[in-house]
Amino acid sequence: MYHPRLKGDAYEAGKHYAEILYKNGFRFPKVSEEKLKFGESCKHILTEFDPNVVKEIKGFAEGCHTSYEEVSSFLLSIGVFELAGQCSIFSAFNGREIIIGRNYDMLFNLKNFTESSLVCFEGRNKYVGHSDCFIGKVDGINQHGLFVGITSVPHEGIMPGLNFYFAVKYILENCCTVEEGIKVLKRFPSSVSNNYLLADPLGNMAVVEVTPNDYQVRLPTNNYIHCTNHHESTSLSESWNWSKSKERFETLDIRLKENVNKMNLSTAQSIMSETKGHVCLNLKEYNFGTLFSVVANLNTLDILRAEGQPNKAKYKSDKRLTDAILK
């Protein structure tokens, strides 16, 4: 797992990171004509939604000696044409603090592309975010203790829009509360379907079920909330349950109900390391499973991460965010 630190101007940060990657042998992958065409149809949507990320992409393109069109089309197409990550996420309020747990599930051969970034852009929130791609995030926690993470859900058809990378990144950089994050997702022009779990130190939490055409906001009923890879507001097709979405959801529900009032980081680690209920996923026949796991206390900003399957890899403390806030 890479651990980049991005700071200052978005363009220069993107360029600097790409130069490091390029120096170490990274060459930008060839983008198909289909994806280039799709990216072209989405560019104006991206510019309108977040001009700052456009600057970062342009800087990255210069730093790795390719074009903005190729980098943006590559990013915008992820999850639209091929399999995206699966994942399990929860948030729980123990009466005093909010604890979150998040497993990121994807093809095992992508493990070496995972990143945990400290991002400190000028005029934006500082945050630690995770991804399997060089720009955009699949989850993160910012300086205000706001957490957002996504799980993938199947969708039909292809229409211009933006994927989860850009929504998560924007929320982390610009929002302080769950309410603010929900407002962003209500207007987000999504090209794919996802669950977005949001939580903040005030005890607020929600899952926003997003599709290319609609959204539903799901709120907790028992001081906890969780999501896997289906929308609770709609039925789950059996063909999509190859990643054990139902089983993981039910296992999380049982464990959270038992432990919500005594939830702490140690308990969260135990839940995310659960193998019997497939929360820690290992589907060898698909070469697919949990690549990394994160647990955190949103009130204290204590973040622990297992870089690998959490039933085997040790959770280690990440203090980059608290250190950056104190500077």
Order of alpha helices (4+ residues) and beta strands (2+ residues): beta-alpha-alpha-alpha-alpha-beta-beta-beta-beta-beta-beta-alpha-alpha-beta-beta-beta-beta-alpha-alpha-beta-beta-beta-beta-alpha
